[in-house]
Structure formats: C-alpha cells, structure tokens
Amino acid sequence: MAVKLSAVIHRRGTAWLARCPEVGTMCQGATYGEALANLERITAEYLKSFALPEDFDLATLATFEIESPKPGPGGEPTV
C-alpha cells in the first residue's frame, strides 16, 4: 500500500537536509535529489518497524516573517 508523506528539504552549507514531519525521520545528501532519495529509503525502513497512526494528516508548510535577532559578539543571535 502506498502512503503519501511530506518532505521538508533545505540546504545547510554544502549538504541538503531532509525531514519527514509525519514520521520524524531525517537524513542528508550531497544534492537535493540524493537527500530526498535517502529520506524515502530511510522512512520506508523505519516504517517496517513502526507503524504510522491510521489518522495521521499530511504536514502543511507555512511561512512567516520575524525581525532578525541582533547578532552577538561571536555572530550568534542574542536571546
């Protein structure tokens, strides 16, 4: 049985990071396509041991804006 899941993929430095919000699996790849393929593979393996809840919903992606925090002396944001 095929199940449709979501993938959130973004670049961090030279790596692409991928996450499946419905399951919680995460991985990376050298390219966008590699990260997605790795996520598909690792999520399929994960679901062999841990079942999805029957009533799960696909994640919804939303965007929002905030003021960027003022960087601290080392470049990291201050809180």
Secondary structure, DSSP 4 states (H G I P E B T S, - for coil): -------EEEEETTEEEEEETTTTEEEEESSHHHHHHHHHHHHHHHHHHSPPPTT-----------PPPPB-TTSSBP-
